[in-house]
């Protein structure tokens, strides 16, 4: 069976948690009869706390075992299944649902704006947006890019509230960004950034949007549309030996955000208040995180996990040439692990553990990726070995406690198997 070594570790943790729960519960019930009243009450209270913690760990272990069994059957991952209502098509289909005043108030306090997932918004006119930008075309260090201009005056649904993100450029830690959202279907095509093919979601400041209520009318009276041409928002900083250097929202992400508050109550509540995560998926995500924390302490196997490399093939498989529209199946974890080095990289491309959720699933190739902006230097680089984007396969953010960056995952062809016919 796949992940046999991992399954043993998961079962050990589940049995230990269940045993600790039963022992602590029994001690909590019997302690008052075995000792003096004061000592018995203290031991009983302490045992009750231990029993609650052990019960949580037992539930977390059960969730992980269910997720493991679903992966072994080739079923959709439990977190992704429970969070299906937060996928782009589902958000649009749900329409502009009414939101309570309390939730709007909490959103303003926790997110810096009162937009939540599912809200129908209208992008303001270019003249209105331009009035919010500085001389570099930025608002609070976040640039408004030329690729976003086509959305001016158009409507879209709020897809994610960007309150938690990962800083790829400098700190490589989690960051917080106030007053920003993602909109359904607004993806950068790289036309003003050297043809970058990363297909990142564009980030929108709340000052660039106005909410449309359930009746379809704007909550603010829009200004008269002006079709004046914007200046370039992708400022060329300087010329390097490999061509011009660009700035975009990804290269400016560090400057436009600030360090996360860590495990605060505000950070805990933001995914629920914003609507980024469905409540059931939120519970599954946190219980899995709790389980992995315990596994790390006891040096067990975290979820999800690779098969041991020794059981895999030699990993010398040549990269096949894939084309957009090809149907593929994601190879099993054991086969993928054989293509990776000790840093889980294949020819410079890291295999994100979140991608294990898709192993064994059939997908369609959406695009080939060769040109990317280096987020450190701003130069456009060409990948020696192409990567591929799969249709409707994105970073879930679960492993980073609900990171809001819904970016496409990059795949090497060595990790995919074409399905002929």
N, C-alpha and C positions, 0 to 999 in steps of 0.2 A: 504494500500500500504506500502511496506517496506520503511524504512527510512523516514516516513511521517514527523517526526519532523525535520529531516535534510532538506527535500525538502522545507519546509516552510521557513527555515533560508536562503536557497540558493535563493529562489524567492524574499525574502525581500531585499537581497543584490543586486540582479539583478535589481529590480525596483528602488531602491535607487540610484544605479550607473547611470542608464539610466536617471532618473529624474535630477540628478546633472549635467549630461552631457548636457541635453537640456537647463537647466537653465543657465549654464555657457556659452554655445554657444550663447544663446539669449543676455546675458549681454555683451559678447564680441562684438557682432554686433551693439548693441544699445548704449553702453557707450559713444562713441564719440559724440553722438547727445544730451546727457543729461547733460554733464558737460563741463567744460572748456577744451581746447585742450590738455593741459598737463595732467590734472587729468583723462580725458577721455581715453587718450592713455595708461596711467598706468593701469587703471581699465580694459581696453580692453585686454591688454597684459596678465595681471594676470588671467583674466577670460579664456583666450585662453589656458593657461597652465593647469588650472583646468579642462577645457573641455577635453583636451588630456588625462589627468590622469583618469578622469571619464570614457572616452571612453575605455581606456585600462581595467579598472575594469569591465565595462559592457561586454566587450569581454571575459574577464576571467570568469565572471559569466555565460555567455552563454556556454562556453566550459565545465564548471563544470555541468551545467544542462544537456548537451548532454551526458556527461560521466555517470551521474546519471541515465538517461533514458536507456542507453545501459546496465548498470548493472541490472536495473529492468527487462529488457527483457532477461537477461542471455547472452547477446552478449559479445564478447571479448572487454576488456577495450580499450579505444581509444588510450591511450599512447602505449600500447603493440601492437596494430594493426598498428599504424603508424611507430613503430620501428621494424616491422617484418623483414625488410631487414638487421637488425643487429643481428639476431639470428644465431647460429652456422651453421646450414645447408644452410642458405641464403648467409652467408659470403663465405663459400666454393664454392657454386654454382656460385657466381658472378665472381670467378676467380681473377687473378692478374691484377686488373685494373691499368691503367696508372694514375699517380698523377703529378700535375703541380709542377714546380720548386719552385714557391712561397709557395705552401702548405708545401713542404718538408722543406723549409727554416723556415717557421713559426713553424713547428713541432720541429725542432731543438732548436729554441729559447724558446718555451713554454713547451716542454715535455722532453727535454734532449736527444732526439734521433730523427731520421727522418723516423721512421716506422709509418704507419697509418693503420687503420683497412682495412683488405682485402689483405694486402701485403703477398706475398708468401716468406717465409724465410726458411733457412736451419739452423738447430742447429749445432753448431761447434762440432768438435771432442772433446773427453774427455781431451786429452792432451792440446788442445787450451783453453778449459774452466778451467782446473786445473791451468794453468799459471796465471789466473786472480784472483784466490782465495787466501785468507790468510791462516794462520795455522789452523784456525777454520773452514775452508771450506766456507768462506763467501766472498762476494764482496759488499763493502759498507754496511756491517752488514746484508745483505740478504744471507741466506745459499743456496747453491746448494745441493739439497736433493738427496739421492740415488734413489728415485722413478723417478727422472728426467733423469737418466742415459740412459734408453732405447731409449730416443729421440735423442741421439747424432748421428749426421750424417743424420737424417731424416728431412723431410720437413713438414711444416704446415702453415696455414694462421694465420696472426695476427687477434685476435678476439677482444681484448680491449687494450687500452693504459692505464696503471694503474697510472694515475696522481692524482686521488682523491679517498681516501679510509677512512674507519672508524676504529679508534683505539679501538678495543674491550678490550685491556689488561689494559692500564694505564689511559690515559687522557679521553677516551670515547668521543673524539672529532674528527673532520675531519682532515686528514693529507694529505700531498703531498709526492709522491715518484718519484724521477727522473729516467728516462731511463729504464722503465720497461713496459712489455706487458704481456698479456695473449695470449695463442695460442689455436686454436680450438682443442678440444679433449684431451687436456693434463690435466688430473685430477689425483690428488694424490690418490693412493690406500691404503696408510697407512702401507704397508708391512714392512717398516723399522722404523715405529713409533708405535710399539705395537698393530698393527691392527686397528688403528684409522679409523673410518667409516664416517668421516665428508665429504669426497669427495670434498675437496677444489680444485680449479683451481691452478695449479702451476704458480708461477710468474717468468718471464724470464727477465734477464738483457739484454739490447741491445748488450753488449759486448759478450754475448754468442751466438749471432745470426748473420747471414749474409743474406742480402736480395737477392732474386732470381728475375731477371728482367722478363719482359713479354715473352721473348724468351726461358726462362727456364734455363738460365745460371747464375751462381753466380756473384755478383758484386765484390767479392773478391776471389782471388785464394785460395781454401781451402788447409790447411796443410795436410800432409800425415796422414791418419787415424792410430791411435795407440790404440790397444785394451788392454792397461795396465789397471789393475783393480783399481778403485778409493778407497780411504779410506772411512770410513763411514761418511756421511754428516749429519747424525742425531746423533750428539754427545750426549752421556749420561752424563749429568751434575753431577748428584749425585744420590745416592739411597735413597729413602724415605721409609716410612713404608708401602706405597701402591705400591711399585715397582719402577722401574727406571724412571727418569725424562728426557724427551726428549726436544730437541729444533727443531722447524720447522719454516717455513716461517711465519706462523700465530703468533707463540709466539715471533718472532723477528720483527714483523711488526712495533712496536713502534720505536725500535732502528734503523730500516732501512728507516725511513721516518722522515719528519720534519713538524712542524705546517703549516696548510694551510694559505694562504694569505687572506682568507675571501672573501668578495665580491669585488674582484678586476677585472679589465678588462681581465687580464690573465686567471683567473679562469673561467670567463664567456665564453671566446673563446675556451678553451681547449677541451670541449666535441665536438665542431664542427670541429676544426682542426684535431683532432685525428680520427674523424669518429665514435666515440662511440655511438653517438645518431644521428638519421636521422633528418634533419632540421625541418620537420613538427612535429615530436615528441618533439624536443627541444622547439618549440614554445608552444606546449600544456603543457609541463612540467613547463615552466616558468610562463605561465598564471595561471596555477593551484596553483603554489607556491605563486604568487601575491594575488590570491583570498584567500588562507589560511592565509596569513599575515594580510589581512583586517579582516577576520573572527576572528582572535585571538585578534585584537585590539578592536573589538566591542563585543567580547565574544559570537560570533556566533558558528555555527557548522562547523568544517573543513571537507574537503573531502579527503579520504572517511571516512564514519562514521559508527558506530555500531547502531543497533536498541537499544532502551532503554531496560535495563535489566528487568524492571518490566513487560514488555510485553512478556518475554521469559518463557520457561519452567524452572523447578527448577535446572537444570544443574547437576543432579545426574547420568547421563548416564554413564554406565560402558565402559571402553576402550575395543574395540573389537580387536581380534588378526587378523592382516592382513598379507598377504604374498606377496612377489614380484610377479608382474604379475596381481594382483587383480585389477579390475576396480572399481573405486570409484567416488563418486560425493562429491564435497566440500559443506559442509552444509551451510545454510544461515547465515548471520551475527548474527541474533538474537539468533539462536541456539548455535553458537560458543560463543557469549558473555556470555551466561548462564553458560558456563564451566570455565570462567575466574574469577580471583579475582580482587581486585581493581587495582592491578598493571598489569592487563591483562596477567596473568600467569596461566598456568595449570600444576600443579605438577612440578613446577620449570622451565617450558619452556615458554618463552615469545611468545605471538602472535604478530608478526610484522604487523602493519597496512597495509603494502604493500601486505600482503596476502589476504586482502579483495578483491583485483582485481580478484581473482580466485573463489570467492564464486559462487556456482551454476554451476560450470563447471565440466565436466567429465574428469577424469585423470586416469592414470595407475600407480600403486605403482612400483617404481623402486628398492627400497632397504629399508630394516629395519636398523635403527641405534641404537646401544646399547653402543658402545665403542667410547669415544671421548677423545682427549687430553685437559686437563685443561690448557687454554692459560695463566693462571697466574702461576701455580705451575709446569706445564710440565708433570704432572702425567696423566696416562691413567685411566679414570674413566668409570665405567659401569653405565648406566642410569637404575634406578629402573623401570621406565616406558618407553618402547621403543618409538622412534620417527620414522617417515617415510619420505622418499624422493619420490617425485612424478616426473614422467617422464616429462622433458621439462618445469619444473616449477622452476624458479629461482628468486632471488632478483633483481628487476628491477633497483634499485638505484635512482628512480625518486624523492622520498621524501627527499633524501639527495643531491639534485641538481646534479644527474647523477654520483653517486658513481660507480666506475668501478669494484667493487667486484661482480662478477657474480656468487654468491654462491647459492647452492640449499637451498630451504626453508625447515625447519623441521616442520612436522605436527604430532599432536597427533591423534590417531585413533578416539577419541571423536569428532574431527572436520571433520571427513570423514564418508561417508556412503557407504558401499560396495554395488555394483550393482550385484546382483545374475544373473548368466547366461551370 
